Amino acid sequence: MALIGRCTYTKKFPTGEYTTETIEVGDGETQEVEIPVMEVRTEEYEELYIIVKQITQYQNYDQDGKHIAAHVQFAGYLTADHRDLDQEGHVLWDYVVLSDYNVDENIYTQCYNHIKTINGFENLIDC
């Protein structure tokens, strides 16, 4: 299972520069902290081949009961052949959190369907 199609990938990257901001730390006290300056980069791909690389499942309990979530890492390659030739030769790598998924349904199908809801990834299709 995989996804293929045209997509736009937007991500924030640190520039290596920092800005100083003043924050309140309690009781009216303030502290200066360095915050990394982030740059937004957008890459457009005419055709990208995306696969789920790893799924880590979590179970959390609170007053509302049991919650199941999955941390899903995915990678994008220029083609399926590129993926076959070099598993680490991806052009993008990212993750999503799949919250309260249905344990009675195929988790991979749920992951791929969730990836297709990411802004810029809506045009991907199953392949």
Secondary structure by P-SEA (a helix, b strand, c coil): ccccccccccccccccbbbbbbbbccccbbbbbbbbbbbbbbbbbcbbbbbbcbbbbbbbbccccbbbbbbbbbbbcccaaaaaacccccccccccccccccccccaaaaaaaaaaacccccccccc
